[in-house]
Amino acid sequence: MRVAIIGAGPSGLACALELQRLGIKPVIIERYHRVGHPVERVDILLHMAWLPVKDQLAYLARKYGLYLHPLAPLHSIVMYSPSHRSVIRSRRLGYLVYRGRSPLSIENQLAARLNSSVVFETIADPRDLAREFDWVVVATGDSKTARQLGLWQEYTNVVIKGALVLGQFDPHTFHMFWDTRYAGHSYGYLAPFDRGRASMHLCVGGIKPEEMDDYWELFLEAENLHYHITETYEQQFHCGQVTRHQVGNILLVGNSGGFVSSLLGLGLFSGMISGVLAARAIASNDDYERLVKPLTRRINELNELRSSLDKLDNHGLDRLVGILGIPGIKHLIYHSGLDIIPKIYAILSEFNKLTFRPQSAHPRHH
Ligand SMILES: Cc1cc2nc3c(=O)[nH]c(=O)nc-3n(C[C@H](O)[C@H](O)[C@H](O)COP(=O)(O)OP(=O)(O)OC[C@H]3O[C@@H](n4cnc5c(N)ncnc54)[C@H](O)[C@@H]3O)c2cc1C
């Protein structure tokens, strides 16, 4: 059986490894000259997002044979809104993981287990390959193919600016910034590689790329983020879903198949699983749509939560961050292991009607 995988990111490589395990040798095509985005960054695996899965790396290893090492376990999340700051501490929050060219990155850890080589510096067109191969797996991390096939439903187009910064950081702490003045209904965040280096991002939905620098300056100023910046990059990220994940012999996985939630852009865990499921569908001629249904159901729940967050103004964000910092609520969300995503959605739907005003428990600056 001849299978082509377009894109050597986490989803494409997870698919390749599963095919390899099932005795099929795929052809993997990657546009860059090596695995990983040129600018390194830190992503998070947030356990709360995919409950009842309690430990995403353990689950990926056990259920999908993907053995991956994190950069560090995530032990605290600091959330900032315009007038509040809440800190959540737990041993079960999730992981910080490396992305990009480093051998430690998720994609390079996966690539290291491949028996077949990747065809680098080649930009492939799925519709051409579909004539040549029995199956084509699209793992390009973008919506291009889904658009060409008329399957894409856009949720939002986010402009992202990222930077590598030097400073002093706690390697187990993730910082998340919400303020509609510089992020609209999106957010900024800072995630450490180690004690001295971090990746910092600002995501803003619905703006033009040329407007980003103004939002970025406002972000740095408002949050007092005066770190030494060594590198920056910008990209656009189309967040959306597809009406179908398979057309003929073309299967869409990872971001290309909409396996990323608009809530915090979480797509690493679901993307890799979709890659493995595509491989299983191909190997056993199974129904890919059926296999991915639980994933898409959960992504829809996360997206609903995101759309209710979209309705909050800065005052609402202050209230939310304040509430998320209340000990009883914190325990319920982060320590109990209960799946509270649907409940948070229900609460947020009613949120603007609430009159509760939590006190700011901390000074504003981090
Ligand atoms: C800035 C940013 C931060 C993020 N943070 C998080 C996070 O903290 N947690 C989380 O869970 N998710 C996060 N995500 C989402 C997550 O990165 C993706 O869901 C995940 O990378 C999906 O992997 P993928 O393999 O589908 O796509 P990608 O990782 O984008 O890989 C696609 C690959 O395909 C290659 N390619 C593209 N087009 C072609 C072509 N025509 N021919 C050949 N090769 C091609 C690319 O070069 C790339 O190597 C983030 C995304 C961004 C942009």
The ligand as an SDF file (V2000), in Angstrom:
LIG
                    3D

 53 58  0  0  0  0  0  0  0  0999 V2000
    2.2260   29.8960   18.2670 C   0  0  0  0  0  0  0  0  0  0  0  0
    1.4660   28.6300   18.5320 C   0  0  0  0  0  0  0  0  0  0  0  0
    1.3970   28.1380   19.8270 C   0  0  0  0  0  0  0  0  0  0  0  0
    0.7100   26.9560   20.0950 C   0  0  0  0  0  0  0  0  0  0  0  0
    0.6670   26.5110   21.3790 N   0  0  0  0  0  0  0  0  0  0  0  0
    0.0520   25.3400   21.6510 C   0  0  0  0  0  0  0  0  0  0  0  0
    0.0480   24.8210   22.9750 C   0  0  0  0  0  0  0  0  0  0  0  0
    0.5800   25.4400   23.8980 O   0  0  0  0  0  0  0  0  0  0  0  0
   -0.5440   23.6190   23.1930 N   0  0  0  0  0  0  0  0  0  0  0  0
   -1.1490   22.9100   22.1960 C   0  0  0  0  0  0  0  0  0  0  0  0
   -1.6940   21.8270   22.4570 O   0  0  0  0  0  0  0  0  0  0  0  0
   -1.1750   23.3880   20.9310 N   0  0  0  0  0  0  0  0  0  0  0  0
   -0.5810   24.5770   20.6440 C   0  0  0  0  0  0  0  0  0  0  0  0
   -0.5910   25.0600   19.3580 N   0  0  0  0  0  0  0  0  0  0  0  0
   -1.2170   24.2480   18.3200 C   0  0  0  0  0  0  0  0  0  0  0  0
   -0.2360   23.1280   17.9430 C   0  0  0  0  0  0  0  0  0  0  0  0
    1.0120   23.6780   17.6630 O   0  0  0  0  0  0  0  0  0  0  0  0
   -0.7200   22.3860   16.7420 C   0  0  0  0  0  0  0  0  0  0  0  0
   -2.0110   21.9140   17.0000 O   0  0  0  0  0  0  0  0  0  0  0  0
    0.2130   21.2240   16.4170 C   0  0  0  0  0  0  0  0  0  0  0  0
    1.4660   21.7130   16.0600 O   0  0  0  0  0  0  0  0  0  0  0  0
   -0.3970   20.4400   15.2790 C   0  0  0  0  0  0  0  0  0  0  0  0
    0.5720   19.8140   14.5700 O   0  0  0  0  0  0  0  0  0  0  0  0
    0.4470   19.5720   13.0030 P   0  0  0  0  0  0  0  0  0  0  0  0
    1.3990   18.4700   12.7490 O   0  0  0  0  0  0  0  0  0  0  0  0
   -0.9670   19.4070   12.6110 O   0  0  0  0  0  0  0  0  0  0  0  0
    0.9270   20.9340   12.3210 O   0  0  0  0  0  0  0  0  0  0  0  0
    2.3350   21.6650   12.3670 P   0  0  0  0  0  0  0  0  0  0  0  0
    2.9700   21.5060   13.6810 O   0  0  0  0  0  0  0  0  0  0  0  0
    2.0820   23.0450   11.8740 O   0  0  0  0  0  0  0  0  0  0  0  0
    3.2230   20.8940   11.2840 O   0  0  0  0  0  0  0  0  0  0  0  0
    2.9400   20.9860    9.9020 C   0  0  0  0  0  0  0  0  0  0  0  0
    4.1700   20.6000    9.1000 C   0  0  0  0  0  0  0  0  0  0  0  0
    3.8270   20.5500    7.7210 O   0  0  0  0  0  0  0  0  0  0  0  0
    4.8150   21.2330    6.9490 C   0  0  0  0  0  0  0  0  0  0  0  0
    4.1550   21.6920    5.7130 N   0  0  0  0  0  0  0  0  0  0  0  0
    3.2150   22.6610    5.5920 C   0  0  0  0  0  0  0  0  0  0  0  0
    2.7780   22.7430    4.3170 N   0  0  0  0  0  0  0  0  0  0  0  0
    3.4570   21.8070    3.6120 C   0  0  0  0  0  0  0  0  0  0  0  0
    3.4330   21.3840    2.2360 C   0  0  0  0  0  0  0  0  0  0  0  0
    2.5910   21.9010    1.3340 N   0  0  0  0  0  0  0  0  0  0  0  0
    4.2740   20.3960    1.8430 N   0  0  0  0  0  0  0  0  0  0  0  0
    5.1250   19.8210    2.7420 C   0  0  0  0  0  0  0  0  0  0  0  0
    5.1720   20.1740    4.0550 N   0  0  0  0  0  0  0  0  0  0  0  0
    4.3430   21.1380    4.4890 C   0  0  0  0  0  0  0  0  0  0  0  0
    5.2740   22.3420    7.8770 C   0  0  0  0  0  0  0  0  0  0  0  0
    6.5490   22.8350    7.5240 O   0  0  0  0  0  0  0  0  0  0  0  0
    5.2910   21.6180    9.2270 C   0  0  0  0  0  0  0  0  0  0  0  0
    6.5030   20.9450    9.4550 O   0  0  0  0  0  0  0  0  0  0  0  0
    0.0720   26.2460   19.0540 C   0  0  0  0  0  0  0  0  0  0  0  0
    0.1260   26.7400   17.7430 C   0  0  0  0  0  0  0  0  0  0  0  0
    0.8150   27.9250   17.4830 C   0  0  0  0  0  0  0  0  0  0  0  0
    0.8600   28.4350   16.0760 C   0  0  0  0  0  0  0  0  0  0  0  0
  1  2  1  0
  2  3  1  0
  2 52  2  0
  3  4  2  0
  4  5  1  0
  4 50  1  0
  5  6  2  0
  6  7  1  0
  6 13  1  0
  7  8  2  0
  7  9  1  0
  9 10  1  0
 10 11  2  0
 10 12  1  0
 12 13  2  0
 13 14  1  0
 14 15  1  0
 14 50  1  0
 15 16  1  0
 16 17  1  0
 16 18  1  0
 18 19  1  0
 18 20  1  0
 20 21  1  0
 20 22  1  0
 22 23  1  0
 23 24  1  0
 24 25  2  0
 24 26  1  0
 24 27  1  0
 27 28  1  0
 28 29  2  0
 28 30  1  0
 28 31  1  0
 31 32  1  0
 32 33  1  0
 33 34  1  0
 33 48  1  0
 34 35  1  0
 35 36  1  0
 35 46  1  0
 36 37  1  0
 36 45  1  0
 37 38  2  0
 38 39  1  0
 39 40  1  0
 39 45  2  0
 40 41  1  0
 40 42  2  0
 42 43  1  0
 43 44  2  0
 44 45  1  0
 46 47  1  0
 46 48  1  0
 48 49  1  0
 50 51  2  0
 51 52  1  0
 52 53  1  0
M  END
$$$$
